[in-house]
Amino acid sequence: LEHQKAEFTIGITAQNPLIWNHQGRPTGLALYRDGKEIAFHEDNEIFKLVYHKGAVFVVPSRKVYERWNCFQYCEEMMNLAHYPLIHGFGDARNHYSTQEIEKNCLSF
């Protein structure tokens, strides 16, 4: 059946599903307090990486997508995604040159 076909995706999780050793290598799967493996908990995945026409996008995972239009949830995620500029408010171009990036984007 088509819906049972194996697939590969890259997800960003809310909680690290792996146990790492002191050399930075994964050694096992982390567990919740109830003994269930975090790696196979579908609600742990919050975003997916999507590769489309040479660009990489971050999109909400299926479980998060159901809540994405909830204002409180969306506001919380946006607050976590923003960082203050060292030089204060204003146009970011005043502090960080974007000309090289814009030139590369326009060349596609």
N, C-alpha and C positions, 0 to 999 in steps of 0.2 A: 504494500500500500504506500502511496505517495507520502502521507503524513507520518509514516513510521521510518522514513529514510534517515540515516545518520547524517548529522550536520556538524560543522565546526564553527564556533563563534568565539569572539574575544569579548569578555565581559569585565566590567569594573564592579567590584563587590563592596558592600558596606562593611563587611568584617572579613579579615584575612582568613581564607579557608585552609592555609598551609601552616605547618610547623617548620621553622627554619633553624638550622644549626648555626654555630658561631662562625662558620666559613661562608655563610650566606647561601646555603643550598637547602632546598626543601627536603625534609626527611619523613614527612607523613602528613596526614590530614587532621586538621584541628576538629575538635568536637564541641558541641554545645554541652551545657551542664546535664542535659538529659541523655547524653551519649550519642545523639544523632550527628552525622558528619555535616559540617558547615558547607563543604564543597558541593553537596548535592541538594542543598536547600534552595529552592527556586526563588524564594523571597529575598535571599541575600544579594542577588545580582540586581544592581540598580541602573547601570548603563551598559550599552554595547558600543563597540567601535565599528563603524561602517566605512568601508573603502569604496568610493564611487568616483569614477573618472579622474583618478589621480589625486583625490583629496580624501582626507580622513575626517570623519564626523563622529561626534559623540551624541548618541540618541538614547532616550529613556528605554529601559528594558520593558518587556511586556507587562510585568507586574507593576512597575512604577508608572507606566503609561496610563494605567487605569486611574491613578491618583493625580496625574500631572495637571489636570485642569482645576484641581482643588487649590484655591488661592493660598491658604495657609501653608500647604506643602510646598507649592511653587515658590512662595516668598522665602521659606526656610532654605530651600536649595539655592536660590539666587543669593541670599545673604552669605552662604558658605562659599560661593563662587567668586565673590568680589573682594578685592584687597585695596587698601587705600594707597594713593599715589604719594610718594615721599614729598613732593613739592606742593601738595594740596590739590584742591579742585581746579577745574578748568579743562581746556582741550588737551588731551594727552599728547597731541602733536607738538605742543609747546615744550614738552619734557622729553619725549622719546620720538626720534625720527622714524617715520613709517614710509618714507619715500622709496627705499630699496624694496620693501615688501610689496608696495603698491605697484612698482615697476615690474616686478616678477609676476604678480597676479595678472597684470594687463597683457603680458607677453604670451599668455596661453591662448 
